[in-house]
Amino acid sequence: MAKSLRSKWKRKMRAEKRKKNAPKELSRLKSILRVDGDVLMKDIKDIATVVAPKHHREKMECEVTEEKDDMKMETETKRNRKTLLDEHGQYPIWMNQRQRKRLKAKREKAKGKSKAKAVKAAKGLAW
């Protein structure tokens, strides 16, 4: 039911707030658990998402990009520009139900016209 612009905006802002507060929450969690080093970080990773500080994150990204050069993933979906359907027959996430219904009706109408022409041609050829 939560599809209004206001609820989408609120969800987006909550996500940004979570990103902003993640380092503080992690430091608080460490202080509560009395963790001084990375000895128990494996245990903490099960409980919370560990986010590296910004100055360390840049160094980590450089190292990770070097490793990713060897392995390339195909995440691009092939989408029909006219119908906006992908190879699995799914519409994009951002499209609402009304737009999907409208495009589907348009597609069905076009399909119906082509069948009608084929039927008329078949009747005209009967001896």
RARA-V404376 format. One record per pair of residues at least 6 apart in sequence whose C-alpha atoms are under 6 Angstrom apart, sorted by the first residue. I is the first residue (numbers start at 1). J is the second residue. Records with the same first field share a line. If there is no record, write none. Layout:
I = J / J
//
This chain:
78 = 86
79 = 85 / 86
85 = 91
//
